[in-house]
Amino acid sequence: DLCKQRMRELLPSITPPSSPVRFTNVTWVKGHAVVTYRQGKKVAGVNWDEVTVTWAVAEGDALAGAGANGTVKLRDFYSDFPCDVELEVTVTGNGLSGEQQSALRNAVHACKNTFSTLLGELHATLMAYKAPA
């Protein structure tokens, strides 16, 4: 799928440099991306009900040795309503305290706006798409 592949390519670039987490892969997508023509104009959109993205702690972070990682489920990931996306974060790792897990969960949640940016990039990809002849 074009959008899923493009999202994988964009994941490393959307994480703010100050964040202790890095998004690593797209493992699940439920929904669709569409390109249509209305009144002679090209219209594109991403309408994903659920997307699962894996994340890990950045190399060099104090928690990297604990193998801290997890997933973030993006619900209602729609290009028409980027602010409506909801995040569900899981955290795993060896010996992480509740405080560390909470800090990592908050770090992932802090990236919510970058997922809206990602929707814009996916929309641009769809608008540039040309069907094979």
C-alpha positions in Angstrom: 0.0 0.0 0.0 1.4 3.4 -1.1 0.4 5.3 2.0 1.6 2.7 4.5 5.0 2.5 2.7 5.3 6.3 2.6 4.4 6.5 6.3 7.2 4.1 7.1 9.6 6.3 5.2 8.4 9.4 7.0 8.4 8.0 10.6 12.0 8.8 11.4 11.7 12.4 10.4 8.5 13.3 12.3 9.8 12.7 15.8 11.0 15.9 17.5 14.7 15.8 18.1 14.1 16.5 21.8 11.9 13.5 22.2 13.3 10.4 23.9 11.2 8.1 21.6 11.7 7.2 17.9 8.9 5.8 15.8 10.1 2.7 14.0 7.4 0.9 12.0 3.8 0.8 10.9 2.5 -2.7 11.7 -1.3 -2.3 11.2 -3.6 -0.2 9.2 -7.4 -0.4 9.1 -9.2 1.9 6.7 -8.4 3.3 3.3 -6.7 6.0 1.3 -8.5 7.3 -1.7 -7.8 9.4 -4.8 -10.9 10.5 -6.7 -11.9 13.2 -9.2 -14.8 15.5 -8.4 -16.0 18.1 -11.0 -12.6 17.6 -12.8 -10.5 18.2 -9.7 -8.3 15.6 -8.0 -9.3 15.0 -4.4 -7.3 12.7 -2.0 -7.8 11.6 1.6 -6.6 9.2 4.2 -9.3 7.6 6.3 -7.7 5.2 8.7 -9.8 4.0 11.6 -6.8 2.5 13.3 -3.1 2.6 12.7 -0.5 0.8 14.9 3.0 2.3 15.0 5.9 0.8 17.0 8.3 3.0 18.9 11.6 2.6 20.8 13.7 4.8 23.1 16.3 6.7 21.2 19.9 5.5 21.3 21.8 7.3 24.0 18.7 7.9 26.2 19.1 6.7 29.8 16.2 4.2 29.3 17.7 2.6 26.1 19.4 0.0 28.2 16.1 -1.1 29.7 14.9 -1.9 26.2 12.0 0.5 26.6 9.6 0.3 23.6 6.0 0.0 22.8 3.2 0.8 20.4 0.9 3.7 19.7 -2.5 3.1 18.2 -3.8 6.0 16.3 -7.6 6.0 16.1 -9.6 8.2 13.8 -6.6 9.1 11.7 -8.4 11.1 9.0 -6.9 13.8 6.7 -10.1 15.8 6.9 -10.0 16.0 10.7 -6.3 15.7 11.8 -7.0 17.1 15.3 -9.4 14.3 16.1 -6.7 11.6 16.2 -6.7 9.7 19.4 -3.6 7.9 20.8 -3.4 4.8 22.9 0.1 4.1 24.1 1.7 0.9 25.4 5.0 0.8 27.2 7.2 -2.2 27.8 10.8 -2.6 29.1 12.9 -4.3 31.7 12.5 -2.9 35.2 10.8 0.4 34.3 9.3 2.2 37.2 5.7 3.5 37.0 7.2 7.0 36.8 9.4 6.0 33.8 6.5 4.4 32.0 4.4 7.5 32.6 7.2 9.7 31.2 7.5 7.6 28.1 3.8 7.5 27.6 3.7 11.3 27.9 6.6 11.6 25.4 4.7 9.6 22.8 1.5 11.7 23.5 3.6 14.9 23.0 4.1 13.8 19.4 0.4 14.0 18.6 0.8 17.1 16.5 3.6 15.5 14.4 1.1 12.8 13.4 -1.1 15.6 12.0 2.0 16.8 10.0 2.3 13.2 8.8 -1.3 13.3 7.5 -0.4 16.4 5.4 2.6 14.5 3.9 0.4 11.5 3.1 -2.1 13.8 1.4 0.6 15.3 -0.7 1.8 11.8 -1.7 -1.7 10.9 -2.8 -2.2 14.1 -4.7 1.1 13.4 -6.6 0.1 9.8 -7.3 -0.3 8.8 -11.0 -1.9 5.5 -11.7 0.2 3.1 -13.8 -0.7 3.2 -17.4 
